[in-house]
Structures are given as structure tokens and as C-alpha cells.
Amino acid sequence: MQTRTARGIAAALSTAAILTATASQVSAAEATQTVAKQSDPAATPAAYANYLRHSHEDGAADALREFQHLTRTEQAKFIGYLHDPALLKSFLDKTADQGKGMSAYSRNTSSTTSLRNGDVTIGQESTVSGLSVAAAHPLPKGNHTVTYTTYVKYFGIKVIKLSLWENFHSNGRDITKVNYADAGKKNLSGVINLSKGTPKKVLSEWRWCPRGGHCTSGHNADASVVWEGSVVFRGSVFQVDKEQWMRADVYGKLINYSLKNV
């Protein structure tokens, strides 16, 4: 009798230990999920609204107002888009030789791509300071600024915007000097952190020799910046580093630009 009783007590204690261990594992898993959600400012529509409410980024107040005007279904889809790696990749993998997407006959241009039945818009813009859209002649003598911007919108709300600009001098026929380059961002995603590297500027050369004709040559103004990013997806952190690059000619046109892996 004592043996059977001892065995019963041992079995009960063993079962209790297993249940305790299982409960501990479940609690640990739940705690991990809770921490992951807490570390994601865009985990839910309410969390994202709170993130925008306390954000110091330019345009956060407008984004909050627009987000709150979305329906519950749209807000849920918006949060899903923020956490969709494919959409982030579509935006951040704007690869080289994209000048074809903008008009070759105007200085201030733009192009857009729509995804997810129009819910998502990825756009590119280029502008030349203080000039009209006409570009039939080289820029007049003086200093000029060209800007290249890429952005992504969800339901019309601009979530990320990356801008790169450069200032150069024209003698009325050619670019003679790149004075400086700089970059700026708007980041209201809540899921990706972006830091700006040191912008670089280059006075590049071009040369064209038609068959049987005289060679011509000149200079372009190049600028680039590396955006160092870290993305949080489902509790895991991924490093995302991208180089934004542009090349402008003496007409003030972007003849090439890109956003690609470093």
C-alpha cells in the first residue's frame, strides 16, 4: 500500500512538473510575442495612430488626420501594407537606369506606379529650382539645384519620402563645378529606421564621337547618399542599406537615377 501511494505521489509530482514547465514555456512565448508587439509602433491601427501622435517627423499630424479618416477596413489594410516585405522591396528596389521613366524633354517631371488595386502608389519626382518645365536650352550661367525624390503612399498618405539634391554651377554651356550635395527624408512607417550617410558629389565627364564627325564632350553633376536602414518584421530585425544616386546634365534634366542595394 505504501509503495502504491508513493508511486502515485511521484506520478502526481511528475505531472505537476510537466504542467508547470509547459505553462512556463507558454508564458515565455506569450511574453516574447508581447515584447515584439510592444517594439512595433505599427502593430495595430491604434498603436500606429499613437505613434503618429507622438512623432516629431514633418507631416506626422497631417498623416494622423488622414489615417483617422480611413475606414476600419482601410486602416487594417494600411497596417498590413506597412508590414508587407514585398511592398517595401518594390519601393526600395528602384534599380538603375530609371531616367526612362521621366520625360526627356522637361526639367520638372514625375512618374508613378500603382500597386494593390490602387491602394499603394510609388512615385518619382525631379525638379530644378526656380525654372519652368521648358528644357530646350542649357541652363543659364549661375548656380542651380536639382532634386530627385522617391516616395511611397498608402491610401494617399505619404509614408516614406527620400530626397537627394545637388547644387552646381553652369557657365551657360557646360557644368563647371558641383558645389554641394545633400539629402533628406520623411519616415512615418513605424517599421523601418533610416539614417543618412554622408552625401557625395562628383563632376563626371561625358564624350560622344559620332561616326565620321567631330567629338563633343562635357560634364554632368552626380550626387549620391547611402540610407542605412533596419526593418522590424514579426519581431525580427533586418538590415537594409540603400544608395540613392542621380546624374543631372547642363539642361537640368535627370538623365539617370537609382535607388539600389549598396
Solvent accessible surface area in square Angstrom, and as a share of the most:
residue,aa,sasa,rsa
1,M,159,0.71
2,Q,160,0.71
3,T,78,0.45
4,R,154,0.56
5,T,72,0.42
6,A,60,0.46
7,R,168,0.61
8,G,41,0.39
9,I,99,0.50
10,A,60,0.46
11,A,60,0.46
12,A,62,0.48
13,L,117,0.58
14,S,59,0.38
15,T,74,0.43
16,A,50,0.39
17,A,60,0.46
18,I,111,0.56
19,L,114,0.57
20,T,87,0.51
21,A,50,0.38
22,T,64,0.37
23,A,55,0.43
24,S,63,0.41
25,Q,125,0.55
26,V,76,0.43
27,S,64,0.41
28,A,59,0.46
29,A,52,0.40
30,E,98,0.44
31,A,54,0.42
32,T,91,0.53
33,Q,116,0.51
34,T,66,0.38
35,V,92,0.53
36,A,26,0.20
37,K,133,0.56
38,Q,139,0.62
39,S,64,0.41
40,D,17,0.09
41,P,51,0.32
42,A,0,0.00
43,A,31,0.24
44,T,62,0.36
45,P,45,0.28
46,A,77,0.60
47,A,34,0.26
48,Y,0,0.00
49,A,11,0.08
50,N,73,0.37
51,Y,50,0.19
52,L,3,0.02
53,R,125,0.46
54,H,125,0.56
55,S,25,0.16
56,H,189,0.84
57,E,52,0.23
58,D,118,0.61
59,G,24,0.23
60,A,5,0.04
61,A,73,0.57
62,D,67,0.35
63,A,4,0.03
64,L,23,0.12
65,R,123,0.45
66,E,74,0.33
67,F,2,0.01
68,Q,92,0.41
69,H,143,0.64
70,L,28,0.14
71,T,80,0.46
72,R,220,0.80
73,T,93,0.54
74,E,54,0.24
75,Q,29,0.13
76,A,58,0.45
77,K,88,0.37
78,F,0,0.00
79,I,15,0.08
80,G,39,0.38
81,Y,21,0.08
82,L,7,0.04
83,H,46,0.20
84,D,30,0.15
85,P,80,0.50
86,A,57,0.44
87,L,2,0.01
88,L,21,0.10
89,K,130,0.55
90,S,45,0.29
91,F,1,0.00
92,L,5,0.02
93,D,40,0.21
94,K,34,0.14
95,T,80,0.47
96,A,53,0.41
97,D,72,0.38
98,Q,34,0.15
99,G,14,0.13
100,K,170,0.72
101,G,45,0.44
102,M,15,0.07
103,S,62,0.40
104,A,63,0.49
105,Y,188,0.71
106,S,23,0.15
107,R,20,0.07
108,N,46,0.23
109,T,18,0.11
110,S,76,0.49
111,S,33,0.22
112,T,87,0.51
113,T,64,0.37
114,S,76,0.49
115,L,50,0.25
116,R,97,0.35
117,N,162,0.83
118,G,48,0.46
119,D,24,0.12
120,V,0,0.00
121,T,32,0.19
122,I,4,0.02
123,G,0,0.00
124,Q,9,0.04
125,E,60,0.27
126,S,3,0.02
127,T,64,0.37
128,V,4,0.02
129,S,64,0.41
130,G,86,0.83
131,L,47,0.24
132,S,76,0.49
133,V,90,0.52
134,A,61,0.47
135,A,15,0.11
136,A,81,0.63
137,H,136,0.61
138,P,47,0.29
139,L,0,0.00
140,P,78,0.49
141,K,156,0.66
142,G,21,0.20
143,N,94,0.48
144,H,17,0.08
145,T,27,0.16
146,V,1,0.00
147,T,32,0.18
148,Y,0,0.00
149,T,11,0.06
150,T,0,0.00
151,Y,16,0.06
152,V,3,0.02
153,K,58,0.25
154,Y,11,0.04
155,F,45,0.19
156,G,53,0.51
157,I,4,0.02
158,K,53,0.22
159,V,2,0.01
160,I,4,0.02
161,K,61,0.26
162,L,1,0.00
163,S,13,0.08
164,L,0,0.00
165,W,73,0.26
166,E,0,0.00
167,N,18,0.09
168,F,0,0.00
169,H,51,0.23
170,S,0,0.00
171,N,43,0.22
172,G,27,0.26
173,R,180,0.66
174,D,32,0.17
175,I,0,0.00
176,T,62,0.36
177,K,119,0.50
178,V,7,0.04
179,N,44,0.22
180,Y,108,0.41
181,A,19,0.14
182,D,49,0.25
183,A,5,0.04
184,G,23,0.22
185,K,73,0.31
186,K,35,0.15
187,N,13,0.07
188,L,2,0.01
189,S,2,0.01
190,G,14,0.13
191,V,7,0.04
192,I,2,0.01
193,N,102,0.52
194,L,20,0.10
195,S,59,0.38
196,K,92,0.39
197,G,22,0.21
198,T,110,0.64
199,P,33,0.21
200,K,135,0.57
201,K,97,0.41
202,V,84,0.48
203,L,66,0.33
204,S,17,0.11
205,E,141,0.63
206,W,105,0.37
207,R,167,0.61
208,W,160,0.56
209,C,65,0.39
210,P,41,0.26
211,R,247,0.90
212,G,91,0.87
213,G,40,0.39
214,H,170,0.76
215,C,57,0.34
216,T,68,0.40
217,S,72,0.46
218,G,7,0.06
219,H,53,0.24
220,N,9,0.05
221,A,0,0.00
222,D,8,0.04
223,A,2,0.01
224,S,15,0.10
225,V,3,0.01
226,V,45,0.26
227,W,2,0.01
228,E,89,0.40
229,G,2,0.02
230,S,28,0.18
231,V,1,0.00
232,V,31,0.18
233,F,26,0.11
234,R,242,0.88
235,G,44,0.42
236,S,54,0.35
237,V,101,0.58
238,F,108,0.45
239,Q,123,0.55
240,V,30,0.17
241,D,49,0.25
242,K,13,0.06
243,E,48,0.22
244,Q,0,0.00
245,W,55,0.19
246,M,0,0.00
247,R,72,0.26
248,A,0,0.00
249,D,19,0.10
250,V,18,0.10
251,Y,74,0.28
252,G,1,0.01
253,K,39,0.17
254,L,15,0.08
255,I,77,0.39
256,N,37,0.19
257,Y,1,0.00
258,S,0,0.00
259,L,0,0.00
260,K,75,0.32
261,N,105,0.54
262,V,117,0.67
